[in-house]
Amino acid sequence: MKKNEFKEKVKGLLFGTAVGDALGVPVEFKSREYLKANPVKDMISGGVHNQAAGTWSDDSSLTFCLAESLINGFNPKDVADKFVKSVYEGYWTANGRFFDLGYATGVAIKKLKSGVSPLKSGAKTEYSNGNGSLMRISPLVFYIYKEPILKRYKKTKIISSITHAHMCSVISCFYYIEFLRGILLGEEKFETYSRLKKEIPSFLSSLKVKNKEIEIFDKLLSGDIYKLKESDISSSGYVLHTLEASVWCFMTTDNFKDAVLKAVNLGEDTDSVGAVSGAMAGLYYGFSSIPKKWTKKLARYGDIIKLSDSFYIFLK
């Protein structure tokens, strides 16, 4: 991969996350029916959080914290410290104030602040499978994409488990990172999707993961999710719903703009589905595919540029 192409992908993923997030913030919790009548077409202000247009949420804040941490190596303690600093001090937030923190993420970060190890902080119960680790894990792909699959899995599990340690969240993050890796390696998206249907179950079975924990991913691993109707896709904050919705939006569109608008207009957890879809589409289509009127409107545009450049330099 040429240097300029790789840099384009780094910027595409980071800015894609923030753009999808910012498009979704003003309409978070709105129903699909409401958004069919009042679809998001551009960045707007207001909403339940009453934020200015271009404001991104915790999804992007924690994504940027992870990216910045990885510049200095794979260090879960440093990642955890940055998460704590973001939530309690406004570090890497859009406007100096952290907002829209998920319950499981909040509980985990409170534990981290009290001194609990990041290897023991994440919730492990079945009822703690919000999308809080999925939404912020994407930068990890650049750090581990050349490593063997077992190492990729272990590092993905560690980063997810800082806040979400249940197998459903871990597998969701692993699938997502593996999909992003296929994109990074230059695969066509349907090629990646088809390959993962075989590779993911086989690999997880080799780790003795229970069949019932693999079978819940049937829309991704057994069928062809891109053939499903919108009514078959949920867009709640449940990690598997967010993953399915994001992959569906990415695979049923052919450009960045349509992918993220489709994601946001599904309703419910609009910022997170927008962020995850935006990362996939931004990586696949590149930074130049993201409408400039959106990137320029983002809070802390210059800081995201600097982070992208620093991350790229570290990766070279």
Secondary structure, DSSP 4 states (H G I P E B T S, - for coil): --HHHHHHHHHHHHHHHHHHHHHHGGGTT--HHHHHHS---S---BTTTTB-TT---HHHHHHHHHHHHHTT---HHHHHHHHHHHHHH-TT-SSS------HHHHHHHHHHHTT--TTT-SB-STT--BSTTGGG-TTHHHHHTTS-HHHHHHHHHHHHHTTB-SHHHHHHHHHHHHHHHHHHTT--HHHHHHHHHHHHHHHHHHTT--HHHHHTTHHHHTS-GGGS-GGG---SSBHHHHHHHHHHHHHT-SSHHHHHHHHHTT-SSHHHHHHHHHHHHHHHH-GGGS-HHHHTTSTTHHHHHHHHHHHHHHH-
